[in-house]
Amino acid sequence: ASVATARIELRPLSEAAWQQARQMLLEAILAQEEKLGPLHLYTLSSLSGMGRLLSKAPKLSSELLEEAEYFHDRACEGLQVKGTSSKHPLRLTALHNQAQN
């Protein structure tokens, strides 16, 4: 049996929506770090997501790219410290997000 795949075209976020998403994700990261710890897979996934969000800012700047790199690095380093396999889906996603920065 074949699986049909759909290509979804995402529109860029407005500045206001992007700012709101950034704030919500930051709050989630802080809560996850407090409740789950900095090396929990959910925390690391959110760190990678923050890096991706920052690198897709409507008004991209070198400061935002540096901040995105910081979050990407934290995610990738955390996954390495955690000992996830180099083929773990979250590690592959984090590396993919980092490469697109």
C-alpha positions in Angstrom: 0.0 0.0 0.0 1.3 3.4 -0.8 1.0 6.4 1.5 -0.1 9.7 -0.1 1.8 12.7 1.0 0.6 16.3 0.8 2.8 19.3 0.4 1.7 22.0 2.8 2.7 25.5 1.9 3.0 27.6 5.1 2.7 31.3 4.9 5.2 33.4 6.9 3.9 34.6 10.2 3.1 38.3 10.7 5.3 40.2 13.1 2.7 40.1 15.8 2.0 36.4 15.4 5.7 35.6 15.4 6.3 37.7 18.6 3.4 35.8 20.3 4.8 32.5 19.2 8.2 33.4 20.4 6.9 34.4 23.8 4.8 31.3 24.2 7.7 29.0 23.2 10.0 30.8 25.6 7.5 30.3 28.4 7.2 26.6 27.5 11.0 26.1 27.5 11.3 27.8 30.9 8.5 25.6 32.3 10.0 22.4 30.8 13.4 23.2 32.1 12.0 23.7 35.6 9.6 20.7 35.6 11.4 18.2 33.3 15.0 19.3 33.3 17.3 20.8 30.7 18.0 17.4 29.1 14.5 16.1 28.8 13.6 15.3 25.2 10.6 17.6 25.3 12.8 20.5 26.5 15.4 19.7 23.8 12.7 19.6 21.1 11.4 23.0 22.2 14.9 24.4 22.1 15.3 23.2 18.5 11.8 24.6 17.7 12.9 28.0 19.1 16.0 28.0 17.0 13.8 27.3 13.9 11.3 30.0 14.9 14.0 32.6 15.4 15.6 31.7 12.0 12.2 32.3 10.3 11.6 35.7 11.8 9.6 38.1 9.6 12.3 40.7 10.1 15.5 38.6 10.2 18.6 40.2 11.7 22.1 39.0 12.5 21.2 39.1 16.2 18.2 36.8 15.7 20.4 34.4 13.7 22.9 34.4 16.5 20.1 33.7 19.0 18.8 30.9 16.8 22.2 29.4 16.6 22.4 29.4 20.4 19.1 27.5 20.7 20.1 25.1 17.9 23.5 24.4 19.6 21.8 23.8 23.0 19.4 21.3 21.5 22.1 19.4 19.5 24.6 19.4 22.4 21.8 18.3 24.9 20.9 15.4 22.6 24.5 14.4 22.3 25.0 14.6 26.1 21.8 12.6 26.6 23.3 9.9 24.5 20.6 9.8 21.8 21.5 7.8 18.8 22.8 9.7 15.8 19.7 8.3 14.0 17.2 9.3 16.7 14.3 11.3 15.0 14.6 14.2 17.4 18.4 14.4 16.8 17.9 14.3 13.1 15.3 17.0 13.3 17.5 19.2 15.4 20.4 18.8 13.0 18.1 19.6 10.1 16.8 22.7 11.8 20.4 23.8 12.6 21.5 23.2 9.0 18.7 25.5 7.7 19.8 28.3 10.0 
